Amino acid sequence: MLLLALACAPDETSPCAYGFERDEAGNCVPPGGEDADTAADSDTGADTDDTADTDDTGTWLSLPAECAAPSALATDPIVLTDEVLPGEHGGLYEMVDIELADGVAYAVGQGGLLVLDPNPGAARVLGAGVGSRFHRVEPLGQGLVAVTHRDQGLIVVDASDPAAPSQLASLGASGMEGMAAVDGYLYVSVRDQGVVVLDLSDPARPVQVGEGSGLSAPWELSKSREGWIYAADNALGVVPIDISDPLSPVVGTPVDLGAAVLHVSVDGDHLYASTGGAGVVVLDLSDPAAPLPVATLPTGGSVVMADADEGLLVAADHDGIAAWDVSDPAAPVPLGRQATPQFALGVALGNDVAWVADWTAIEGWAIDRAAVAPELSLSSSEVLVPIEGGSVELSVTNHGAAALSLLGATTSDDRLAIAASTDSLSPGETGTLRLSFAGDGSALDASVCLASDDPDDPEQTIMVGTGNGDPYIGLAAPDFELPGIDGNTYRLSDQLGHPVMLAYFATW
Amino acid sequence: MVVWAIASEENNIDDVVRFAEGFELTLPVLYDEGGRVHADYVTQSEVPSAAYPEEWIIGTDGVIVYHAANYDHDAVVDVIEAELGGQ
């Protein structure tokens, strides 16, 4: 996207904003960006009317002017079974990690710890509480879990009564994050240091009994076959740690994957590394000291966590989840991708059900390994068009494992016309939808219905408007002056004459 | 065109610095302690105050031209193109 490269001015060499990355052309795009869009914008520059792009993609098709689901649809490989909203339990939200153990699911986030009964079709909250702003949870067995907090250290929680989890012990230290429980010891990664070994034989009195140095920004640890654990180090990559002497972990040579490694999960002889926009990288652990990348699985989103179990792999990528059959981990077979309602940050897999930490909800998604179906994904379901008229393009991608057909489209407003670059997309293929608004200066608030043979959403709705929907648009922006972490002071009114984008973000 | 990343009440300043370093951000990263500025912007209760990411785009004349709580690439591109095209 050309203009966010300009957006980095006055410092043209600066990296893209959080959530963006550079593409080959040097433009700032979202991780895994929308290829059709990016290519089109790069070719045509900063025109406000995309009609010139027709040359890039050839002839536009008019879809049949009808919007009805076909009578027979394929079986969907990823089906929602449960949506648990634990809001009444103290405002639990932004849940960032989830683990299955002891017959329950443990999730942590802004609201602390949540204990869930992961019974597909009947999942429910069992209990919640104990602190807040946790980053990782690690089951210790028999209803005990450890949780980490970036500033406050580690807390051992007794959840043997899931309805009333209580703090058993704490160990104050900053920078603690990832954990792996192995043979009575808990390995904890510590930012800018390495890994510490805690003896939890008396869980009420954790005692540090060993340490190893050599990690930079380790966000997660994963246990593995005997004698090894692995760190997801945001700065270094996948880092093998030799724990053959349990009290003296030896940090080995990092495997640089060319992208920040946010999470690692080991299943059998393979490790699944989550690397944001680069997707899931599969590494062969035949030589445990030198994990070898054997496959890379982009999702189109930003993969922050993945879990593998019994030959099935599921990744959470902010926008939703993606699943693969990894019976042969070197040759994963995509099963499909499914958008989740909110913001997918964590996933735990058990009995072919993916339990997804989705901002304020925990959802269960049943994976059917035998089902093969198309999956339609639009780059946006809410579109702004210029009030004076013009056209906007959306990318449409088939994230399923079967061919996708676009069967028709209708619009609620005659001033809006729809065309498509194709009406058939093979698995993984991306096409373009063009929405053209014959503007007459009056506002548009319309919807488009798009029919396809995607079994879970055969009649998708796209909202199209001229941009008056948000109550803040058109209001004067309140001026402010804020300190930057670089020591400078930034005042909005100093930028009058330049467009300014304010991107509020959270660090976790 | 100027882009500022702002962290607010959910974070402490140390987290923000570490985060910016971790992602090697060199665009201006601002710290809105206690969400004071955010509260000035979010004056209408129907908009959730704890949604991240959240983007505001302010036009050349100081008027809000875009607001969303969930990054929508196409919509942001459209708005920025319109703003820069108008200069």
Interface residues (C-beta under 8 A of the other chain):
Chain A: M1 L3 L4 L6 A7 C8 A9 P10 D11 S14 P15 C16 A17 Y18 G19 V29 P30 G33 E34 D37 D41 A46 D47 T48 Y93 E94 Q110 R150 D151 R191 A217 N234 A235 A260 F343 S379 S380 E382 V383 L384 V385 P386 V392 E393 L394 G467 D470 P471 Y472 I473 G474 L475 A476 A477 P478 F480 L482 P483 G484 I485 D486 N488 Y490 L492 S493 Q495 L496 G497 H498 P499 V500 M501 L502 A503 Y504 F505 A506 T507 W508
Chain B: M1 V2 V3 W4 A5 I6 A7 S8 E10 N11 N12 I13 D14 D15 V16 V17 R18 F19 A20 G22 F23 E24 L25 T26 L27 P28 V29 L30 Y31 D32 V37 H38 D40 Y41 Q44 E46 V47 A50 Y52 P53 E54 E55 W56 I57 I58 G59 T60 D61 G62 V63 I64 V65 Y66 H67 A68 N70 Y71 D72 H73 D74 A75 V76 V77 D78 V79 I80 E81 A82 E83 L84 G85
